[in-house]
């Protein structure tokens, strides 16, 4: 029982990070019908930028309070990620908006590997220790179940951001313009929406979320390196599909569900397969879920749109 | 071959016959010239031929049938590991060449069908991600199946694979006639070359066959293809399994050529590299796949030999190591090609039954 609770808790933490990244995928997909393969790398850029900024600051002013450090690092990460996403959209994707479907996808793969390579040049191949500015001392709210402050922060921060995003999309003028663009570019532009601006903004917004996710992810695991974005990116994509791609609520739900399934699955796989498979197969869950969802319910849990476009 | 000859600037259009001979001569003397620069270059040419086979196979799936497969390297892995299981001291079995290679191809084809079945209904981007997942699953299993029963020997991989032995002639041994020695790398080169030429002929025939035309129809408009009575399900499965077969054969050759296999050789990056070769050369075009594979295998090596010394003299140490340069080159090639020349280096053009009528107001 304690194991199950513990795994559910861990799943919730990872799941909320997936959900943040999945939102970026789903927003871009909703508006462009493009799977921005490079979105996971934005997470990596965010984490590594924060790492650089924080360690520089720590070198200059060692007595800065840790929360301020984290805040500044996060801010820097968000800004850098937004610039990266903006350039990505402007230089690579915009020209391909009306190209045959394979072209933008292949470009996205190229962008993803380009970002990884550039990160490898800037930050090297090594694993870096990410400073754990929020305490990781575990507490025991229930006997045998551990939770630490950074995990709580992750869940709370993700929840707050997601609520904020939903409010932005459903309540503001900008959100309405985004929804209109997703519905139909042409009609939206006839209604006075600057479609190019909205698309760029969507990318930038998604990147900001990915930056937060990156910092939270790295803080949880205490490490950061150039290839760290790939797996969470892929899993977040799975989460987006699981929830119904193009659907904000779906992305959040998908992220949480995927995180839970993965954590519980990893905890029990050894018993289930009589010791043949162990937790090093954890990454398989996401792919298997992705396959099953796409085959049996391609619209995802909450999606209603027929996936004919995909 | 004709496409390749045609692609040569100037000569290709004016004197196709000469161009064709030029291609043949280049293919035959390439290793001899490469040997003058050192043994490594012949080795690189050998690898280029293997990549050509991979690119040809992937081109079948992506270029002809229009199914974006990002897990293609998994089939390569299946072929290589088949070789490792059946012809190495790992399990202590040593099957002959002519048994292992078809088996590897068969297993790869089977893997292609296994992957093909569930993804039949998926299109475009979804298909790409699921195939990517398939490739990763295969890699994860290769990495972890050393416990509780040691099957793949985990991340260390399997060593000391048997070399190729054609009718009692071991390709891995250099031949000495008098005081003249022919290095074994030459044998590999000509053997791989024969394999590639065989593949090209096969694929060329395939492209203009009923199947090839049906693939093109399916790629251009699946719904319309279905409407005119094309069985898209079987064609997709055929594309996956045939493409996989090429991967399996190339994998087997790779395993025995290199002498060891490990999961590291079958990472996603390799899938992407092969895809880049196809995209760079020109999707749906045999010559494109061949040229793309040649350029993108050779160029990083050339860069390695130029960039490292240049950086050392300029900065005193190496800033961009060759592996980084290769990734940089591949990713930029992919992005820039899509933006500037989506058809690739040698764009595939539509085939017409009566080319002389094209552009004269007669619909063919």
Interface residues (C-beta under 8 A of the other chain):
Chain A: X34 X35 X92 X95 X96 X99 X100 X101 X102 X103 X104 X105 X106 X107 X109 X110 X111 X112 X113 X114 X116 X117 X120 X121 X230 X234 X237 X241 X275 X276 X277 X278 X280 X281 X283 X284 X286 X287 X288 X290 X291 X294 X295 X298 X307 X310
Chain B: X62 X66 X68 X70 X118 X119 X121 X122 X123 X124 X125 X126 X128 X129 X130 X132 X133 X134 X136 X137 X140 X143 X144 X147 X148 X268 X269 X272 X275 X276 X279 X283 X319 X320 X324 X327 X328 X330 X331 X332 X333 X334 X335 X338 X339 X342
